[in-house]
Each structure stands twice: as C-alpha cells, then as structure tokens.
Amino acid sequence: MSPTPARLAWLDALRGPAALAVTLHHAGWSFVPGPWAVVDGRIDVGTWGVFVFFLVSGYIIPASLERRGDLRAFWTGRAFRLLPLLLAAFGLVLVLTWVGALPPPPGLADRPPPLVAFGNLAMLQELLNLPALINVTWTLSYEMAFYLMCVGLFAVRSEQRSAVIATGLAVAAVPLGLLLPRATIGGRADLAAALLGLAVMAAVAATVLGRDRVRMVAAVGGGLLGVALVVLGSRGGTWQGVIILATMFAGTAVYRAEQGTIPWRHAFLAVAAVLACGLPAKDDPGWAPALLLAFAAFAAAFALRGREFPRPLPQLGVISFSLYLLHPILLHVVPNLALFYAVLIPLSVVTYVLIEAPGRRIGGRLIRRTAG
C-alpha cells in the first residue's frame, strides 16, 4: 500500500477508525443486535464515523483543489479515486443479487433501472430519492454536493469564506429544517430525478471541458445545484442534511486557519455554530454524543498532527474506502462477527491494491498529460 505523506498521516489515522466504526455499527446490528442496541442508545457509532469522514473531507478536499489549481484536474482526480471501486462494488452487488446471495436493494424494482444506475454512478442517489445499490453510499451524495460547492467557490475566488459559509449553513439549517422536515424530492419523481441529475453532470462536464466564462458559469451553477439538492432532497431531513454540509465547511475553516488565511477565532466560531445548531438536529439519544465526539476526535488528531501515530491506524486509513464500501455486501455472506472482520480487512487490502491504487495512478497520469 502506498504511504501517506507524513504531514497528512493524521488524516489517515482518523479515516481508519472512522471506517471501522461504521462497519462495527452495521455488524453490531447484524450479529449482536441485543447488546448493540444498548450501545447505540448511548452513542451512534456509525454517526460518529461518518462525521469524522465529513470533517476530514472538509479539511482536505479544498486543499487538494487549490493545490492543483485546475478544475479539470480536480474532477479527474475525484473520478479516478472513487469510480473504479464503486463500479466494482456495484457489479458485485448485481451479480450476488442475481444468484440470490444478496437481497435486492430496497426499492430497486420500483424505479427505472437506467435511472437507478445513473443516480448511483453520479453519486447523487440519496439526494434524488433513488434506491442505493449499497446503503452506505448515501454519504457520497453529500460529498458530491460539497465538491460542487467547493468548485463553484473556487471559480469565483470566494474559497476563503469557508468559516462564514459554515456558520451561515449551520444557522440556516434550523429554520430550513423546521420548514422542510422531509425531502421534497420524494415519491417516484423519475423525471425530476433524471433532469436534476443530468443538470449536475452537465455542469461538471462544462466545468471540465468549457473555457473561461462557460467554465465559471457551469461551476457556479453546479455549486447552486449542490446546495439545492441538499436542501430539497435530504432523506434524513433538511436540518441534518444542511448540518452535514456545514460540518464539511467547518473542517475547511480549520484548514484555512492552519494556513493563516483566516483568524483562528473565525474557525472556532464556525465549529461552535455547527455544534450548537447540529446537536438538536435529530431526535435520537445517540446523535448528539456522536457529533460531539466526532469533533473531539478530529480536534485531538489535529493537535497531534506533528507526531507519529501507531502504524495500524494510518494503514487502515489507506484502505478505509474499501472497508466502507465492501462491508455492507460482506454482512450478507458471512455467518458471524469474527469471520466478518477476518475476511473484510484482507479483502479491503486486495481491492485497494488491485482496484483503488491503479485507478489513482491512471488518474494521475491523465492529469499530468493534460497539464503537459
């Protein structure tokens, strides 16, 4: 497995435990539901894991975009980072479903298969109210909305306003959530889902292929679409959806403060606003502790970022996407918790080496060739 640069090892040291937390959340409910219900009633371990991921994405994605300074390179890098494993995992799900080893994904039979495939590959299914081929990919829809917003802000040179955006989103989440407690892109709105998804993909394509003003207009349009989809399409409710976006921008505010482009007090205020408005976003006793502990874990790892972490943590972080994406599939084909992890971790190493790493290398070569 390729090593992470030492200055960013703390991010992988967070990703590894976060991925394991999500796998443990689902494995607990699958294999030991009685004891796990007691744990989940006190802290939602899965929520802890995904919010750690959201904070890490908020910190690193804008940094990656600005380091490249090229919207085409950014989208190429994201595509070759995520799509190879997504395609492989979706193919595996379809094969296992066809042979009867997996139950069909909920709602799959009720929607047009091409639309479902398109929504999942575009990573927008959660916000378009389409069935997910793998249930945990709902988080990727929010990541996609965040990418769209970051690209739009970069195009108009407003990327330094992350603390203000995080605070504004957090504060807006409360009235928006009260006004729109459920997704308004609902039911079997096949035409609306198709048109919105195509609009997002058209914005991305124009951002990659367009020139100058066309590129800027497409980037801004994509960013606005990203916000609108979260506000209107969050299946968990608008309050929670907008808080997820605010959390990612809070992670960006920490990055800005570390780089010295905004004062630390602005980053602290953004984090405080997200927590104050986010803690009551869900009526679940495990939600608020999970949110608090996710921010605490991120803060602790950030404070220790100049030190070495135990090697297993960043190593798990390197394979975290494989852990995250494959574990729901494996839950259906192994009989107990011990075997689940005995298979999951080696399998994730294999998929990283054979699928993820080659995809990233191909993406890197394309970016260099385009730049040259």
TORTOR-206608 format. One record per atom (N, C-alpha, C): x, y, z. Coordinates in pm, whole numbers, plus 50000, padded with zeros to 5 digits. Each point is the difference from the previous one (the first is absolute). Layout:
BEGIN
XYZ ...
//
This chain:
BEGIN
500844988150000 499165011950000 500885012450000 499635009849919 500815012149991 499885008050127 501115005350052 499955007450123 499385013749981 499415005350107 499495013550000 501135009450041 500125012049939 501035009450045 499885002450150 501175001250067 500015001050146 499135011350051 499975011249927 499245011550048 498494997549997 499564989949924 498584996849991 499654986650063 500974993650066 499744986950059 498915000650104 499855011550065 498965001150103 498614998649940 499845003749874 498704998449935 499674985349980 500984992149955 499774985649987 499824993550136 500685005350103 499824994750135 498595002550051 499315009749944 498585002350031 499094991549912 500354998949871 499154992549908 499874985350040 501104994150044 499964985850035 498994996950109 500105006350118 499004997750105 498595003949957 499885010649920 498675004149955 499364989249914 500784994249908 499464989249916 499634987950086 500874996450095 499704988750087 498765002650084 499805012650042 498815003350079 498734997549920 500015003949872 498824997749917 499774985149979 501104992549975 499834985549983 499484993650128 500505004750115 499564994350128 498535003250027 499585011949961 498595003850018 499084990149927 500324997249875 499134990849924 500204985550041 501254996250032 500244986350045 499334997450135 500015010050088 499354998450129 498524997049986 499335007849916 498574997749979 499744986749929 500954995449919 499804987449927 500274987750086 501055000550083 500454987950070 499684999850150 499965011750064 499715000450144 499015011450028 498794999249945 499075011350008 499595003850142 499884990150088 499595003350137 501005008850073 501254995450017 501015008650064 500255012849923 499944999249869 500315012049922 498945010850018 498774996150024 498955009950024 500315008550122 500634993950100 500395007550121 501075010349966 500994995849921 501065009249958 499435011349916 499194996449902 499475009849906 499085010150070 499374996050106 499155009250075 500785010750073 501304997850017 500845009850069 500855008249904 500524993549898 500755007049895 499854992549869 499625007349897 499874994049867 501394999549938 500624988350009 501394998549954 500125002649850 498994996149925 500035002549856 499985014849968 499175007650072 499975014649982 501345006150035 500624995150108 501345004850035 500964998149882 499984988249940 500914997049891 499785008949879 498745001649959 499775007749878 500295014850022 499775005250121 500315014150023 501515002350008 500754990250046 501455001149990 500405000849852 499414991549917 500285000549856 499645013749942 498855005650039 499605012949946 500995011050040 500484999750123 500985009950043 501314998449923 500434987649982 501244997549925 499855004849856 498874997149937 499765004849863 500025015249994 499365006250098 499985014650003 501395005850009 500864993350073 501385004950016 500814998049872 499904988249939 500954996449895 499535003149858 498694999849973 499545001749861 500325013949946 499685010950071 500395013149946 501515001549987 500754994050092 501465000649990 500464993249872 499394988549968 500364992949877 499655008249877 498835006250001 499575008249887 500945011849979 500355006650109 500855011949987 501454996549968 500444988350047 501374995749967 500144997949850 498964993949941 500054997849855 499725013049924 499065007950053 499665012549935 499354998349865 499384988449977 499474996549869 498734991950021 498875005149956 498734993150022 499944986849924 500594999649881 500024987549924 500784989350076 501145003950054 500834990550076 499274995450126 499275009050062 499284996350122 498954989349971 499165002449899 498944990349971 500584986949947 501075000749924 500654987749953 500524992050119 500645006850094 500514993150118 498914993650082 498905007150018 498874994550077 499404987849930 499845001049868 499404988949925 500844987450011 501315001349982 500854988150004 500314995550142 499715008650097 500134995850140 498804991650044 498815003549954 498794993950053 499354989849907 499965002949871 499194991849910 500524985849977 501304997549994 500404986049977 499464990450105 500145003450127 499494991050103 498485000050003 499385011549976 498545000449994 499474990849891 500595000749883 499564991349890 500174985350035 501134996750059 500254986150038 499004995450106 499765008450101 499084996350107 498574998849949 499585009449914 498654999249944 499854987449915 501024996849921 499944987849921 499884987750088 500754999850110 499934988750092 498614998750061 499415011350037 498644999850056 499024994149900 500095004449876 499054995249899 500174985149975 501244995249996 500244985749979 499474991950118 500335004250122 499554992650119 498485000450015 499405011149958 498535000650002 499404990649898 500614999549883 499494991349893 500064985350039 501064995950073 500124985950039 499284997050132 499405010350060 499224997850121 500785000950130 501265004049995 500815001150123 499725012750076 499465010249932 499635012650064 498535002849972 499305006250094 498655004749970 500075012049908 499015002049914 500025011749911 500025012950083 500735010249958 499985012850071 498575005350011 499615005350116 498625004850019 499615010449895 498824997949942 499465009549903 500514998349859 500924990649978 500624998749868 498984996449893 499054991550034 499034995449900 498995010749963 499925010850078 498975010249978 500465011649913 501285000649966 500515011449923 500694995149875 500085008149896 500644995749875 501484996450023 500434988149964 501404996150025 501045009649945 499835005549875 501035009549953 500105012450091 498865004650052 500015011750088 500714996850131 499734988250054 500664995850125 501514999049978 500404993849888 501434998849971 500645013649985 499345008949929 500535013549980 500155007350133 498974999650084 500055007050128 501114994950090 500204986950001 501044994350086 501405003049948 500204999449868 501315003049945 500335014850011 498965008549994 500215014350017 500155003650148 499794990350088 500085001850145 498995010350050 498825000049939 498965009550036 498724993250047 500024986650010 498764992650023 499305004350129 500755003050104 499395003750127 499205013049989 500505009449923 499375013149989 498965000549889 499934989449918 498984999149895 498914989950035 500054994950123 499024990250047 499964987649910 501194995149967 500124987849922 500554988850088 499674987449969 500544989050080 501524999649993 500624996850113 501464998550004 500364985449977 500924997449911 500454986249978 500784994950122 500695009050071 500674996850125 499595010650101 499434996050111 499335009750087 500905011050053 501284997150025 500865010150061 500405011149902 499704998549873 500425010249903 499195012850013 499065000650094 499285012650021 500965011350033 501084996950070 500945010650038 500685006049877 500194992049895 500665005049881 499185010849930 498684999550017 499165010549941 500305013550064 500215000150131 500355012550067 501425004349965 500894990349984 501345003449954 499945006549862 499154994649912 499885005549866 499475014350005 499005002650084 499485013550015 501095009550050 500834995150091 501105008150052 501025002949890 500344989949919 500925002349889 499465011149908 498724998949968 499395009949910 500105014050058 499755001250129 500085013250064 501435005250003 500954991350032 501405004250004 500475004749863 499614992949895 500385003949864 499395013549965 498725002050035 499365012749972 500685011650072 500344997950127 500685010550076 501395002849943 500704989549962 501345001849941 499915008049871 498974997349920 499885006649870 499805015050014 499345004350108 499775014450020 500935005850106 501044992250035 501045004550093 499425004050137 499064992150046 499405002450132 500284988450095 501024991949968 500254988050079 500455003050142 500475012250025 500485003250135 498875002850098 498774999749956 498875003450086 499394987950068 500774989650018 499464987550054 499425001450140 500635008050086 499495001650135 498645006849999 499875010249916 498725007049988 498944990749943 500384991949901 499044990749939 499584989350101 500964994650074 499674989950102 499025005750102 500285012150047 499125006350099 498645002849941 499985005349878 498715003149936 499164987749975 500644989349953 499264987549979 499464994550131 500825000450103 499564994650130 498795007650053 500075013149993 498895008250050 498774998149913 500194999149869 498854998149909 499394986250014 500774990250046 499494986250008 498794999150091 499965008150105 498904998850098 498665004349939 499865012549950 498705003549940 499674991849875 501034996949919 499734991749882 499494986250041 500604994550106 499584986950046 498595000150056 499635010950065 498645001050054 498985001949888 500415007249895 499095002249887 499924987949907 501134992949986 500084988549908 500504987850076 499184994450087 500484988750081 500264987349921 499454999249879 500214988349916 500385004449859 500624991049926 500435003249864 498795003449914 500145010749921 498925003449908 500194993649863 501204994949972 500194991749882 499674985850043 498734996549996 499574987350058 499164992049903 499464989050051 499154991549918 500764994149883 499294997849892 500634994449880 500145010949894 500735010450036 500195011349910 501134996949902 499744990649911 501064995349910 500505011049909 499095007949942 500415010549908 500805010650073 499545004150118 500735010250076 501394995050037 500084987450044 501314994450037 500934999749880 499484995849885 500834999249879 500485013949958 499105009849999 500385013449956 501015006450095 499794998550129 500945005850097 501364993249991 499994986849989 501264993049987 500755003849874 499275001049889 500645004049874 500525014350007 499275008750071 500465013950014 501325000550076 500124991850105 501264999850076 501134994849912 499774989049929 501054994449916 500375009549886 499015007349947 500305009849896 500875011250056 499725004250124 500815010550063 501434995150020 500164987550044 501354994650019 500724999149865 499314994949899 500624998649867 500425013649945 499145010250015 500355013349949 501145006150080 500064996750129 501115004950081 501324993849954 499944987449961 501224993049955 500385004049858 499015001049911 500295001649858 499855014449950 499265008250073 499735013549954 501215009250014 499855011949951 501075009950006 499525012550074 500865005350081 499855013250062 498605002150057 499205008749936 498715003850057 499044988250008 500004991349900 499134988250003 500364991350120 501294998350022 500454991950113 499565006150132 500145013350013 499635006550125 498494999050024 499215002649896 498544999250015 499584985850036 500614990049937 499674986150030 500384996550143 501165004650045 500444997150136 499065006250103 499615012449977 499085006650093 498644993249997 499534996749879 498724993049989 500024986650070 501104992749988 500134987250069 499985001850151 500685010450049 500005002650144 498615003050052 499245008149925 498635003250042 499114987649997 500214991449899 499264987549994 500324991150120 501284999850041 500394992050116 499275004450125 499945013150023 499275005250118 498534996449990 499405002349882 498574997549983 499664985350024 500844991049951 499714985850018 500044996150147 500935005650076 500064996850143 498785005650072 499625012349968 498855006250066 498714992649966 499844996149874 498744994249955 499984984750001 501174993849999 500034985649980 500524991650114 500385006050112 500564992250110 498954990950061 500184987049982 498994990450048 499954999650152 501095003450067 499985000550145 499415012850056 499595009049912 499475012850040 500975011249966 499465011649968 500835011349958 500945004550111 499554999850124 500855004550111 501294991850004 499874986949999 501184991450004 500875001849875 499365000949884 500755001249876 500855012649995 499405011350039 500745012649996 501095000250107 499764993450113 501054999050103 501184991949949 499744989949918 501104992449940 500875009249914 499375008149915 500765009649920 500785009750089 499335005050103 500665009450092 501194993650068 499884987250034 501114992850063 501214999549908 499774997249872 501124999449906 500665013749987 499225010549995 500605013349991 500685004150131 499554994450112 500735002350125 501394993749993 500084988049941 501304993849979 500885008649910 499395006149897 500765009049914 500495012250077 499155005350089 500395011850079 501234996950086 500074987850053 501194996150077 501235000349909 499874994849880 501125000349904 500415014449970 499015008849977 500325014149971 500765006450116 499534997350122 500665005950116 501434994750015 500174987149976 501344994250008 500945006449898 499475003149882 500815006249895 500205014950022 499285005650097 500155014250031 499215009349912 499034994649923 499225008649911 498755005550066 499604994350114 498945005950082 500444999350145 499475008650087 500364999250142 499434987350064 500714994950100 499524988150068 498655002350066 499725012050044 498715002450067 498844997749904 500225002749871 498934997549903 499734985049986 501074992050000 499834985549993 499304994850125 500395005050116 499364995750125 498515003650000 499685011949953 498595004149994 499214991149904 500624996349888 499314991349905 499734986350061 500994994350068 499814987050065 498935001050108 500055010850080 499015001750107 498595001249942 499865007249888 498685001649939 499474986749948 500874992249938 499574986949948 499544991050113 500754999850109 499604991550113 498725005150066 499915013050020 498815005550066 498734997249920 500105001349869 498824997949915 499824985449961 501094992250007 499924986149956 499594990250107 500335002850126 499714990350107 498514996750011 499105009949984 498574996650009 499364996049867 500824997449897 499454997549867 499274986849987 500274990750091 499354986849990 499544995650137 498774995350005 499424995450126 500414985550025 501254998450039 500584986850023 501045001650109 499904992450110 500955002150110 501454997349963 500244992249894 501374997249960 500605010249907 499185009349948 500465009649899 500955010450057 499565007450102 500815011150053 501354995450055 500064989150079 501334995450043 500904996349884 499434993949896 500814996249884 500585012449931 499185010349987 500455012349935 501115006750081 499795001050130 501025006150087 501324992349994 499914986850006 501224991950001 500694999949864 499255001649892 500635001049868 500865012649992 499455011250044 500775012450000 501184999050097 499804993450113 501084998550097 501124991449944 499654989149930 501024991449939 500785007549894 499305007849919 500665007949896 500965010150065 499545006750106 500855009850068 501234993450062 499824988250059 501134993150063 501034995749896 499534994349889 500944995849895 500715012149939 499265010949982 500615012249947 501085005250094 499724999850131 500985004750098 501274991449999 499844987149964 501154990749999 500584998049861 499645008649906 500344997549860 501504999949972 500795005950088 501444999849978 500694987750056 499254991250061 500584988150063 499694987549919 500724989450030 499754987249933 498834992950068 499174993649919 498894992150051 500364985249990 499404991850084 500234985549986 499704995649857 500914992449941 499924996849857 498674994149955 499344991550081 498744994449951 498925010549970 500055011350069 498955010149977 500095006049861 501135005849959 500065005249862 499914989249894 500454987850031 499874989149903 498534996649976 499224999850108 498564998049984 499385011649924 500525012050024 499485011649929 500204999049850 501104994349957 500274998549857 498944991249934 499544989850070 498994990949942 498595003450048 499825011850057 498715003450063 498855000049901 500245004449875 498905000349903 499554985849967 500944990949986 499644986049977 499254994250119 500495002650122 499304995550120 498565005050001 499865012749970 498695006650006 499054994349895 500494998349879 499114996549889 499684985149995 500924991650044 499814985649986 499284993650117 500065006250118 499494993050117 498504997149995 499145008849942 498584996349994 499744987649915 500824997949898 499854988149916 500394987650080 501105001050072 500524988550073 499074995750113 499275009450056 499084996750110 499004989049962 499694999349871 499004990449954 500594986249971 501324998949998 500594987349955 500924993550103 500135005850119 500784993650107 499094997750120 500284989550081 499064996150105 500215006550136 501175005950026 500235005350135 500975011849996 500115006850114 500785012350009 501494997749978 500544989250060 501444997449988 500384997549855 499234991849930 500304997149860 499825012449913 499045008450037 499755012349927 501285008349990 500675002350113 501215008149998 501204992249944 500014987050022 501094991849945 500025000349848 498835001949939 499915000849854 500095014549952 499325009150071 499875013849953 501355007149985 500854999050099 501255007749996 500934994849889 500274986949990 500834995449886 499375003149864 498684998449990 499335003149874 500175014649962 499945008950100 500175014349973 501425003249956 500984992850055 501385001849954 500104996049853 499384988949965 500064995149862 499335010049905 498825004750035 499305009349910 500745013349989 500655004250109 500805012249991 501154998049901 500724988950014 501184997549916 499614997949854 498924992649976 499654996149864 499065009849929 499255008050077 499005008849938 500255014750032 500065003350129 500125014150037 501335006049955 501104993750039 501325005749968 500235001349849 499694989749919 500175001949855 499125011249944 498775001150052 499135010849954 500605013750029 500565001550119 500625012750034 501215002949913 500784989649970 501175002049914 499585004449859 498964993549947 499515003849866 499515014450002 499255003650104 499535013750012 501155009950006 501034996550077 501165008850010 500695001949866 500114989149923 500645001149868 499175008749907 498674998650003 499155008449917 500135014750036 500085002750131 500135013950044 501325005949951 501084992350013 501315005049957 500035001949849 499394990749927 499995001149853 499215012349956 498875002550066 499185011749966 500745012950031 500685000050118 500755011950041 501165002649904 500584989049950 501135001649910 499565004549862 
//
